[in-house]
Amino acid sequence: MRMKVPKSSLTLSWFSAIIFLVQFGCTGNSLEEQKISNGMLLADEEISMLKNQLHLALAQKQSWHSHWKNILGPFDSSSFELAMTDSIDPMEMPERNPILFDDPLFPYQFAHPSGNGTMDIYSYKIEAQETVDQPFLNPDSEVVWYRADGMKERLLFMGPSGMFEEGEWLNENEFIVFGYFQEEEGFRPMAWIINVQTHKIAHFNLRDLVKTYEPDSYLDQKIKQVSLD
């Protein structure tokens, strides 16, 4: 079993800062959805393609969809609004994937469709060291791509007001992340589609939110057994 190096306190990334500023995004029609940050406009065809990817991903991630549907009531991909698109500046460094076969979080990584490493959304959040009796959650979350060439890319980071809960490779170049963010009014489900080739991201907000939510409830449901040998 590997030993994790304690994580130092990190300032919010550009992405977290933007989340704090963005409230509800657009109102739904294609013209307003084109009013995206940094002057990056999307054609109707691009927006339609992104929404179709979101629709397919929700169908694949029934556990996450059902979890939030039980809390909020019925919703589907049409209930999400495109809040923003932007380019990302990934933090890249030499580091091979430390989540090896005997690590309790190994089964919960997302292997690249063509073998170009794995995407990891849980190991920064879940502390599963040999020195603790029970796994526990750290306040921050990150999405990291451990590429096959031995490089690590941090693609997204979120502070304690939100969490990345689920993910899936859509194809060789795109990865979708589901999670939530706690706003002043309550907890809002969100989705992020990351293009790891172009380093572009599309951020979707669910129109509805819930006033109260148990922050680790989905992870408790998904990762039921994180045992330490």
N, C-alpha and C positions, 0 to 999 in steps of 0.2 A: 504494500500500500504506500503510495506516495505521500509525502508531507507537503502541505501547501504553505507557501510563504505568506505571512500575514499581509493583507492588502493595506496599503497606505491610504490616507484620506485624499480623495481626488476632487478637484473642482468640477463643476458642471461643464459638460462639453457644450459645443455650439448647439447641438441638437436639443439637449435638455433645456438650454436657455430659450430656444425657440418655442418649445412646448409650453413653457411658462407664459409666453406672450400670446400664443395662439389660443383662441377660445373655441369658436365653433366652426371656423373655416367658411365654406360657401353655403349658399342656401339651396343648392340642388340643381339649378338649370345649367346648361353647358356654358353659357356666356359667363356667368359668375364663377363657374369652376375654372375658367381660364385665367382668372385674376389671381395668379399664384405668386408667391414671394420671389424676390430677386428678378422679377421680370421674365421668368421662365414660363412661356405660354404653351399650353398643350392643345393640339387639335382635337376635335370631337372624336376622331378615330382612335387616338391615343388614350383618351379618357375611357372610351368604350372598351378597349382592350384591357386596360387596368382593372376595370370593374368586372370584366369577365374572368380575369385571373383571380380576383377576390372571391367571386362566386364559386369557382372550382375549388379554391382552397378551403372555403367554409364547408363544402361538401366532404372534403377529405378529412378535415379536423372536426368530426362530429362531436367528439368529447368536449372540446372547447365551446363549440356552438351550443350544445345542449346545456352545458354548465351555465352560461350566461342567459340562455333562453329561460331556464328555470327561475332566474332572478328577475329578469326584465320583462319576460313575456316574448312572444314570437317576434323574430326579426330575420332578415336575410340580407344579401349583399346590397340590395336597393336601399336598405336602411342606413348605409354608410355614405358619407359625403367626403369628397376629396378636399382636404383642408389645405394641403400645400405640396409642392414638389420642389426639390432642391438638389444641388450637387453635394456630395459629402467628401470630406478630406480625411481618409482613414488613417489611423495611427498604425504604422507598419513597422515591425521589428523582427529580427531573427528569433524565432522560438518555435520549437516543434511541439506538437500537441502533447501536453502532459497527462491527458486523460487516457490511460492505457487500459488494456483489457480487464485488469483486476480492479479497476477503480469503480466504486459503486455508481458513478454517474455515466460510465461508458455506454450503457444501453440507451441513454437519453440524448445522445448526440445525433446530428443529422449528417449522414454521409453524402458527399457530393455525388450527383448522378453518374459522373464519368470518372470518379476516383480521385478528384483533385482536393483531397483533404476532407475536413469535416467542419460543420458549423456548430458552435457551442453557445447556448443561451442560458445555461443553468449553473455551470461550475463557479462563476463569479458570485452568483446569488446564494448558492447552497454551500455551506461550510461542512465538509464531511471529513474531518481530520481524525487521525488515530488518537489524538490527545483529548478529544471531547467524548463524553458518554453518548450524546445524542446529536445528530445533525441539526444545524440551526441556519436561519436565514440572515444574510448580510443585508444592509439597507439598500445598496445600489444594485443595478443590473447592467449587463452589457451583452452585446452580440459580437462574437469573435469568430473569424474564419481562420482556421489553421490549415493553410494551404499545403499541398503535397511537396512543395519545394522547400519546406522548412521555415516559411515566413508566417507570421501572425498578423492579421489585420483586425483591428477593432473598428467595427462599422457603426455601431450605435452604443450609446451609454445613457442611462437614466438614473436619476437620483432617487431618494426614498419615497417620493410622491407617486411612483408608478412601478410597474413590473412587466417584464416580458414573460409571457406564460406559455406560448406555444409557437412552433415554427414548422416550416416545410420548404424544401426546394421545389420551385415551380418548374424549373428547367436548369440547364447548365449555368445560366447566367443570372437567374433571379431567385431570390429567397424571400419568403413572406414571414413576418413575425406578427403574432397576435398578443395583445396584452391590454393594459388599462392605464389611465392616468387619473389621479385624484384632483379634481378641480374644486373650486370653492363651493359649488352646488352639489358635488357628489363624485361618484366614480364612473368614468366613461370608458367603455371598451374602444380599442383602437386597433389599427392594422398598418403595418409598414411594408411596402414592397421595395426591396433593395436590389438594384442591378449591380452585381459585383464587377462587371466588365466596364461599364461606363461610370460607375460610382454615382448613380443617380438614385434618388429615393422618392417614393410617393407615399404620403401620409394620409390615412383615412380616419375620420372620426365617426363613431356611431351617433345618430341623432339623439338617442335616448341615453339617460344615465340613471344611476341608482344612488340614493342618499347614503346608504350604509352597505358595506361590503367587507367580508373577511379577507384581508389582503393575500393570505397564503392558502386560501381555500382550494384554488385550482391545483396548485402544486401538491397539496396534501392528497388530492384525488389522483393526480397523474403519477407522482413518484411516491408510491405507497411503501416501498421497501428500499431504504438506503441503508444497508447493513454494513457494519464495520467488522472485519474479521480480526 
